[in-house]
Amino acid sequence: MTKGYLILETGEEFIGDWIGSEIEMEGEVVFNTSMTGYQEMMTDPSYKGQILTFCYPIIGSYGVNDVDDESKGIAVSAVVISDVCDEPSHYQSTTSLTDKLKSENIPGLANIDTRSLVATIRKHGNVSGKILKVKDARKTKQWKEKNSLELVQSVSVNEQESYGDGHHHVVLVDFGYKKSILKALLNQDCKVTIVPYNTEFETIASLHPDGVLISNGPGDPLALTAVLPTIKALTKNFPTLGICLGHQLIVLAYGGKTEKMPFGHRGGNHPVKDLATGKVYITAQNHGYVVIADSVDKENFQISFQNVNDKTVEGIKHVHLPVQSVQFHPEAHSGPSDTEYIFKDFIQQVVTLGGRRYVKA
Ligand SMILES: NC(=O)CC[C@H](N)C(=O)O
């Protein structure tokens, strides 16, 4: 196997064995603590531009299948693995993880001491890294600035797409949506029209949606200030659900603020409390930015969910409009269907209030 190096901008080096495509790569190095779901993680567009480290030590054992990709292909820039399994066993598996990486031109490193790497990322908070074939000091002198708008542009659809023929028409504004969100809507008897992230309010309104879903997506929400007036107008006119980036954008649209977290929430076991009922749910998460609690427009919104570990904002609900958003992923099943009821709630609002404008834009 070819040796490869992961060099962090903070100077630390990790040596491993090259897997996947033999191209050098740069990106923010993040980690996910889930024990399973590597295929879903790699193909989640919210990871665009990032080098994803798997905390779980054995990755690839159940292979890769034809049904679980969250988007058109691998979204991460590269993967970092401790022990990669190249002889998968699962009835649905159609290829191995390393062959999938190769076929989609994505590099990775295996046999990396991921525990030490994660401890290093946690120590620094945020850190970029480069995967290199040879240690070349010249290559680690300069670091690219991340352009979040370009990340969203690269994953959003360019033209409208339509799925299903259910009773409720939901427009999904695509900042890099996960297919599980589309599936969850189709399961709720929806017809879904997916529109590019920068579609204007009037175009969306002319589709006569019963409800609107603002999707997840990569990068810093502050790069998307141009779409905030549209998002605000949508929330004032249609039942709206925001997920992850969509949640952050709704908060920003009402004058709230977001900030970068030290090393994000990425995993399948983040406990989240519903502040109305006191009930705690185990959620799947993937975000590096978070809403600043004090900045939320309290005249219009109440905080609906809170992270049990660090008390960060996990959701908001409008005080009188059918608008809510969550920082976690209700479409991702940390258990059988834990928070999927959020889609049911949304559709309930669509049924009672959809198809009508109830406030002037
Ligand atoms: N999954 C997402 O939508 C992530 C939102 C945003 N890019 C963040 O990292 O916080």
The ligand as a MOL file (V3000), in Angstrom:
LIG
                    3D

  0  0  0     0  0            999 V3000
M  V30 BEGIN CTAB
M  V30 COUNTS 10 9 0 0 0
M  V30 BEGIN ATOM
M  V30 1 N -26.2220 19.3710 8.1610 0
M  V30 2 C -26.3030 20.6740 7.9590 0
M  V30 3 O -27.2370 21.2070 7.3660 0
M  V30 4 C -25.1430 21.4950 8.4570 0
M  V30 5 C -25.3980 22.9760 8.5210 0
M  V30 6 C -24.1420 23.8130 8.5130 0
M  V30 7 N -23.3990 23.6170 7.2960 0
M  V30 8 C -23.2930 23.4760 9.7200 0
M  V30 9 O -22.2630 22.8510 9.5920 0
M  V30 10 O -23.6450 23.8290 10.8230 0
M  V30 END ATOM
M  V30 BEGIN BOND
M  V30 1 1 1 2
M  V30 2 2 2 3
M  V30 3 1 2 4
M  V30 4 1 4 5
M  V30 5 1 5 6
M  V30 6 1 6 7
M  V30 7 1 6 8
M  V30 8 2 8 9
M  V30 9 1 8 10
M  V30 END BOND
M  V30 END CTAB
M  END
